[in-house]
Amino acid sequence: MDEAVFLPGRNPLLLIKPALWCRLHGIGHLTLATLANNPFPDATPNFFAQFEEVLREAVGGQLRIARPFEHLTKDRVLDMGRGLPLELTFSCLSPVDGLHCGQCNKCAERRRAFSEAGIDDLTRYAVPLTTSAMDRR
């Protein structure tokens, strides 16, 4: 498990409010973009099945949590979005004045995925990638 980015209960925190909103508004599906290489215990098929069951018990109705990217890697998702303004997406752990910091674990993962997908990374980083940083990738 990647302790540098582990947030206990991340997916329940991300899901509970929109899940309740969906149930209150008669929406039966909620989509979350977990990826194939997500190592955390709240990103497993079993977790989502149990979470759906808890919601059914708590609010009296079924809500399906779809995970269309659960078998895809980050570089594959970027490749699917080729031509879209991917630089407007956000994944940094330590933003600086609204920009990706360019130094955290998630920024490194982002840069690596762009590189592996063969897509120019147009993301604005607070700390640009240096030659020595490139050597460490």
KOLTORTI-348878 format. One line per field, with one value per residue (C-alpha): residue number from 1; residue in three letters; x, y, z. Coordinates in nm, 4 decimals. Layout:
n: (NUM/...)
res: (ALA/...)
xx: (X/...)
yy: (Y/...)
zz: (Z/...)
//
This chain:
n: (1/2/3/4/5/6/7/8/9/10/11/12/13/14/15/16/17/18/19/20/21/22/23/24/25/26/27/28/29/30/31/32/33/34/35/36/37/38/39/40/41/42/43/44/45/46/47/48/49/50/51/52/53/54/55/56/57/58/59/60/61/62/63/64/65/66/67/68/69/70/71/72/73/74/75/76/77/78/79/80/81/82/83/84/85/86/87/88/89/90/91/92/93/94/95/96/97/98/99/100/101/102/103/104/105/106/107/108/109/110/111/112/113/114/115/116/117/118/119/120/121/122/123/124/125/126/127/128/129/130/131/132/133/134/135/136/137)
res: (MET/ASP/GLU/ALA/VAL/PHE/LEU/PRO/GLY/ARG/ASN/PRO/LEU/LEU/LEU/ILE/LYS/PRO/ALA/LEU/TRP/CYS/ARG/LEU/HIS/GLY/ILE/GLY/HIS/LEU/THR/LEU/ALA/THR/LEU/ALA/ASN/ASN/PRO/PHE/PRO/ASP/ALA/THR/PRO/ASN/PHE/PHE/ALA/GLN/PHE/GLU/GLU/VAL/LEU/ARG/GLU/ALA/VAL/GLY/GLY/GLN/LEU/ARG/ILE/ALA/ARG/PRO/PHE/GLU/HIS/LEU/THR/LYS/ASP/ARG/VAL/LEU/ASP/MET/GLY/ARG/GLY/LEU/PRO/LEU/GLU/LEU/THR/PHE/SER/CYS/LEU/SER/PRO/VAL/ASP/GLY/LEU/HIS/CYS/GLY/GLN/CYS/ASN/LYS/CYS/ALA/GLU/ARG/ARG/ARG/ALA/PHE/SER/GLU/ALA/GLY/ILE/ASP/ASP/LEU/THR/ARG/TYR/ALA/VAL/PRO/LEU/THR/THR/SER/ALA/MET/ASP/ARG/ARG)
xx: (0.0000/0.1251/0.1275/0.2201/-0.1263/-0.3374/-0.6401/-0.8410/-1.2036/-1.1425/-1.4040/-1.6807/-1.6128/-1.6319/-1.9467/-2.1792/-2.3061/-2.3588/-2.5069/-2.7644/-2.8398/-2.8941/-3.1303/-3.3281/-3.3640/-3.4520/-3.1184/-3.0191/-2.6572/-2.3499/-2.0156/-1.6706/-1.3459/-1.1352/-0.8475/-0.7113/-0.3973/-0.5741/-0.4267/-0.6565/-0.9113/-1.2006/-1.1507/-1.2283/-1.5364/-1.6285/-1.6141/-1.8462/-2.0928/-2.1049/-2.1337/-2.4296/-2.5912/-2.5387/-2.6938/-2.9902/-3.0432/-2.9908/-3.2088/-3.4429/-3.3567/-3.0906/-2.8079/-2.5589/-2.2044/-2.0514/-1.6737/-1.6117/-1.2351/-1.1791/-0.9806/-0.7884/-0.4567/-0.4089/-0.2111/-0.4904/-0.7535/-0.5384/-0.5070/-0.8867/-0.9087/-0.6535/-0.7613/-0.9537/-0.8215/-0.6553/-0.4441/-0.7625/-0.7955/-0.6540/-0.4735/-0.2211/-0.1843/-0.0196/-0.1476/0.0370/-0.1787/-0.4240/-0.1546/-0.0247/0.2795/0.4928/0.6676/0.4230/0.3632/0.0442/0.2154/0.4901/0.2261/0.0472/0.3634/0.4548/0.1074/0.1222/0.4658/0.3534/0.0480/0.2708/0.0754/0.2330/0.1582/0.0256/-0.0478/0.0761/0.2976/0.4236/0.7619/0.8524/1.0088/1.3873/1.6409/1.7506/1.3865/1.3410/1.6352/1.4627/1.1398)
yy: (0.0000/0.3492/0.5075/0.8492/0.8868/0.6601/0.8348/0.5942/0.5917/0.8036/0.6367/0.6339/1.0045/1.0728/0.8655/0.9266/1.2755/1.2207/0.8753/1.0258/1.3038/1.0445/0.8419/1.1526/1.2487/0.9063/0.8506/0.4844/0.5017/0.6843/0.6630/0.6716/0.6564/0.4143/0.2660/-0.0869/-0.0279/0.1234/-0.0749/0.0522/-0.1595/0.0732/0.0299/-0.3412/-0.4914/-0.6403/-0.2988/-0.1439/-0.4349/-0.3975/-0.0179/-0.0529/-0.2930/-0.0530/0.2279/0.0064/-0.0658/0.2971/0.4731/0.2029/0.1670/0.0430/0.2645/0.1070/0.2409/0.2029/0.1945/0.1971/0.2479/-0.0257/-0.2370/0.0533/0.2156/0.5922/0.6065/0.4130/0.6567/0.9489/0.7829/0.7529/1.1265/1.2219/1.5524/1.6633/1.9420/1.6948/1.9737/2.0945/1.7758/1.7817/1.5169/1.6951/1.6320/1.9670/2.2384/2.5707/2.8726/2.6495/2.4693/2.1148/2.1312/1.9248/1.7444/1.5148/1.1467/1.2131/1.4721/1.2185/0.9552/1.2037/1.2942/0.9282/0.8444/1.1260/1.0030/0.6389/0.7433/0.9435/1.2631/1.6031/1.7076/2.0634/2.0756/2.3897/2.2861/2.5186/2.3451/2.2552/1.9191/1.9528/1.7358/1.5801/1.5065/1.3447/1.1179/0.9947/0.9012)
zz: (0.0000/-0.0812/0.2659/0.1198/-0.0327/0.1877/0.3319/0.5484/0.4384/0.1277/-0.0914/0.1718/0.2275/-0.1460/-0.1889/0.1025/0.0213/-0.3533/-0.2807/-0.0465/-0.2956/-0.5702/-0.3534/-0.2558/-0.6233/-0.7615/-0.9342/-0.9304/-1.0422/-0.9181/-1.0959/-0.9362/-1.1334/-0.9301/-1.1300/-1.1662/-0.9643/-0.6623/-0.3689/-0.0947/0.0934/0.0108/-0.3651/-0.3974/-0.5634/-0.2243/-0.0559/-0.3165/-0.2956/0.0831/0.0577/-0.1806/0.0680/0.3597/0.1545/0.0658/0.4356/0.5406/0.2844/0.1574/-0.2067/-0.4404/-0.5646/-0.8022/-0.7802/-1.1249/-1.1676/-1.5434/-1.5065/-1.2456/-1.4953/-1.6512/-1.5622/-1.5432/-1.8698/-2.0474/-1.9167/-2.0349/-2.3755/-2.3938/-2.3198/-2.5827/-2.7380/-2.4282/-2.2003/-1.9622/-1.8151/-1.6434/-1.4380/-1.0875/-0.8820/-0.6564/-0.2834/-0.2040/-0.4398/-0.4544/-0.5419/-0.7288/-0.9275/-0.9053/-0.6766/-0.9148/-0.6293/-0.4509/-0.5139/-0.7142/-0.9381/-1.0110/-1.0884/-1.3161/-1.5061/-1.5450/-1.6820/-1.9387/-2.0455/-2.0683/-2.2716/-2.5074/-2.4426/-2.3813/-2.0251/-2.0511/-1.6782/-1.5021/-1.2103/-0.9366/-0.9615/-1.3189/-1.3947/-1.3899/-1.5674/-1.2376/-1.1466/-1.4867/-1.4135/-1.0941/-1.2739)
//
